[in-house]
Amino acid sequence: MILCSGRHMFYGKPAIVKAWSSKFDFQAEVLRTVPLWVKFPNLPLNYWGVDTLSRIGSLLGVSNCADECTTRLMRVSFARVLIEVDITKELPSSVLLESPNGEIIELKAIFEWKPPFCKKCNKAGHDCAAVKSGPPDSEQVQATPAAALGNVNHDDGWRVVGRKNKSIHNVRNSQPIAQSSAFLALNVEDGGFFHQHWRGGLNDPGRVVNVKRLLRNHSIEVIGLLETKVKQGKFKTLQKKFRLSWSWVDNYSYSQKGRIWVRWNSDVINLDVLTVHEQFIHCAVSHRDSTAPILCTFVYGLHSIHDRKALWTGIQTLGLQQDPWICVGDFNSVLCSADRINGNPVSDYEVRDFQGFVDIMEFCEVKSKGPFYSWSDKAHEGPKNCTRIDRGLVNQSWLDIYGHVEAFFLNPALSDHSPVLIELCSAPSSQGRPFRFLNCIAKHDQF
């Protein structure tokens, strides 16, 4: 039954399941073929047929299946196919196709994960030829005068971060750091979380206008603001720019920078603040016409691995919950190797704490659509460093009630982060999907 239920993936890596045999020998068998997800960006529309995708995949190995978005043409920026490939050979970065008019097309092939294979040991999972550099046991911070160093990138993997009129510290550059603020909201009645980062914070009156516009356009009743860059003394003044019927809570008492604000419309929303922490605010939210609350944890993770340990342990102290629970925000951490491209390679040390936290809390990621990577460095030259550090994690009770809910990652607008919209609407009816017709099909020669 397990063998026939399809491929099993954990954090983007396949679980190899085989039928048991009394003569099976772990030492004798060599793992050669592994199912891997492969993306084909900018695939021409006339190559999106099932048979054509299977033939393209056969250039790399044995095609198994395509994901739902590819099969239903819900996303046309790239096709995603699961292919069994021989990892003992070098994985190609592109394939050559011949168009109907005889033109040769080079199609880029992006492997979401490339498993290491050691030719010396003839085993998968490691590579003796690769340089082994273990991470430090703890994050090291060393103060150095600003005039002596300035902003310099060293070749040894350390980066010097400088600020005006402040001392400079050597900080381990383990991942790209998003220096921006965030917008996060919940509409309990119609149902919707909205997550948007704002460059420069809310000190700019234009940012406040944009927040108010989003509140109005999406009918949002609860909003969380992350990394607003507003000092505590100006907090009350900025509150007056919003409707007076809204109530506020913040974490200035735990963080001098007050990185997390939560505000809600007290006329229609009951919100009970359960826990306030330096890196999250945990609350119970319900509509006044409804008696069933949901638990919501607004998260803004700090930038270093060491500082985020308090985030993981803090949420773990809340314990497993029986009510529907969503933990959403900017975690400032990737969860697996597929969550970053064009940046520093993702190490086990970097994701170990986050993965352990997800396993202990029995969380899973809410279904999502749109761009996979939620943050990029907006590089003008060369490839962009892209990561997935914004996400929503939910428990089993949430899946039982809101299993149909999806997170929509919108295109970045005012920031280098993708807005995330999660609509909590009633379960969809069992009606069929509407017929979809692409106008380009009518121009095909064989139509």
Stockholm file with secondary structure:
# STOCKHOLM 1.0

chainA/1-447         MILCSGRHMFYGKPAIVKAWSSKFDFQAEVLRTVPLWVKFPNLPLNYWGVDTLSRIGSLLGVSNCADECTTRLMRVSFARVLIEVDITKELPSSVLLESPNGEIIELKAIFEWKPPFCKKCNKAGHDCAAVKSGPPDSEQVQATPAAALGNVNHDDGWRVVGRKNKSIHNVRNSQPIAQSSAFLALNVEDGGFFHQHWRGGLNDPGRVVNVKRLLRNHSIEVIGLLETKVKQGKFKTLQKKFRLSWSWVDNYSYSQKGRIWVRWNSDVINLDVLTVHEQFIHCAVSHRDSTAPILCTFVYGLHSIHDRKALWTGIQTLGLQQDPWICVGDFNSVLCSADRINGNPVSDYEVRDFQGFVDIMEFCEVKSKGPFYSWSDKAHEGPKNCTRIDRGLVNQSWLDIYGHVEAFFLNPALSDHSPVLIELCSAPSSQGRPFRFLNCIAKHDQF
#=GR chainA/1-447 SS CTTTSCCCEETTEECCCCCCCTTCCTTTCCCCEEEEEEEEETCCGGGCSHHHHHHHHHTTSEEEEECHHHHTTSCCSEEEEEEEEETTSCCCSEEEEECTTSCEEEEECEESCCCCEETTTTEESCCTTSCCCCCCSSCCCEEECHHHHCSCBCTTSEEEECCTTSCEEEEECCSCCCCCEEEEEEETTTTEEEEEEETTTTSSHHHHHHHHHHHHHHTCSEEEEECCCCCGGGHHHHHTTSCTTEEEEECTTTCTTCCEEEEEETTTEEEEEEEECSSEEEEEEEETTCCCCEEEEEEECCSSHHHHHHHHHHHHTTCCCSSCEEEEEECSSCSSGGGEESSSCCCHHHHHHHHHHHHHHTCEECEEESCSCCEECCCSSSCCCEECCEEEEECHHHHHHHTTCEEEECCCCSSSBCCEEECCCCCCCSCCCCCCCCHHHHTSTTC
#=GC SS_cons         CTTTSCCCEETTEECCCCCCCTTCCTTTCCCCEEEEEEEEETCCGGGCSHHHHHHHHHTTSEEEEECHHHHTTSCCSEEEEEEEEETTSCCCSEEEEECTTSCEEEEECEESCCCCEETTTTEESCCTTSCCCCCCSSCCCEEECHHHHCSCBCTTSEEEECCTTSCEEEEECCSCCCCCEEEEEEETTTTEEEEEEETTTTSSHHHHHHHHHHHHHHTCSEEEEECCCCCGGGHHHHHTTSCTTEEEEECTTTCTTCCEEEEEETTTEEEEEEEECSSEEEEEEEETTCCCCEEEEEEECCSSHHHHHHHHHHHHTTCCCSSCEEEEEECSSCSSGGGEESSSCCCHHHHHHHHHHHHHHTCEECEEESCSCCEECCCSSSCCCEECCEEEEECHHHHHHHTTCEEEECCCCSSSBCCEEECCCCCCCSCCCCCCCCHHHHTSTTC
//
